Amino acid sequence: VDPVLAGVFVHESFGHTSEAEKVFDNEGLARVMKMGRQFGRPVLNIYDTGQDEGTRGYVAFDDEGVRAGKTDLIIEGKLVGRLHSRETAGKMGEQATGNGRALNYKFPPIPRMRNTCIGNGESSFEDMIKGIEKGVYAVDAMGGQGGEMFTFTAGRGYMIRDGRIEEMVKNVTLSGNLFKTLENIDMVGNDFHTHDSGGGCGKGVQFPLPVSHSAPHIRIRDAVIAGS
């Protein structure tokens, strides 16, 4: 999966799941999103930050006056954090993270992302594909649905055969369970890239809020792929 689609995946599926009011209001999700749970392999690191100047997700302070620093969500595969406003932090007895954001003065601040990232890894793209006998290289993003069960459509795709990029394929769709997919990320690239667009993130009636997402290439074993 290329950095753009990997960034969309981490934003739409894991980022929204990490917004604290969803955990507070959902007992089932709270049991799943228990701090310290191992969600992935040691190569997987995920964080959300407001510190990246020049990106649309840059926020020096959130809309509640909390400094918008870096919030680690997963470190070496283990869940270590979530995204809080002052309200959700108080309800859950945790620290505000600088994620209390509002579209404008007409709306209350709620937990929202800034620049949501899969941390850079150590693998080159060549090393990531050379061990693949048969697979799909999914590039760019055309939209989809996030959450625990997700579906994302790539902009284009190519077959990988015996470690080489081969013919183009169309209608490539990546789908599956968020938590199973996190477990199946077995390699993370060293080519971290930030993607900004002219749109924004929607949540309830607060749309579009400026955000960014960033990632390197990632390799997912046993992914569910549709296409032709």
Number of C-alpha atoms within 10 A of each C-alpha: 21 21 25 24 28 23 30 26 26 23 27 20 21 20 27 21 21 23 21 25 20 15 20 15 10 10 11 10 15 14 11 12 20 14 15 13 14 19 22 22 17 15 18 23 21 25 22 31 24 26 18 17 10 8 19 21 23 20 23 17 17 23 21 18 12 16 17 22 20 17 21 20 23 24 21 15 21 20 21 19 24 28 29 27 26 20 17 22 19 12 12 13 9 13 15 22 24 29 32 25 24 19 18 11 8 8 11 13 20 24 28 25 27 32 27 30 27 28 23 21 19 13 18 15 18 11 13 17 21 14 13 16 11 12 20 23 19 25 20 18 21 13 14 16 14 22 16 18 14 17 21 21 23 24 17 17 24 18 17 20 17 14 17 17 16 14 10 13 15 14 14 22 21 21 19 16 16 21 16 15 21 19 16 17 20 17 23 26 24 17 18 18 18 17 17 17 11 8 13 14 16 14 13 5 8 17 13 13 19 21 25 27 31 26 29 28 26 25 22 16 14 12 17 13 18 13 13 9
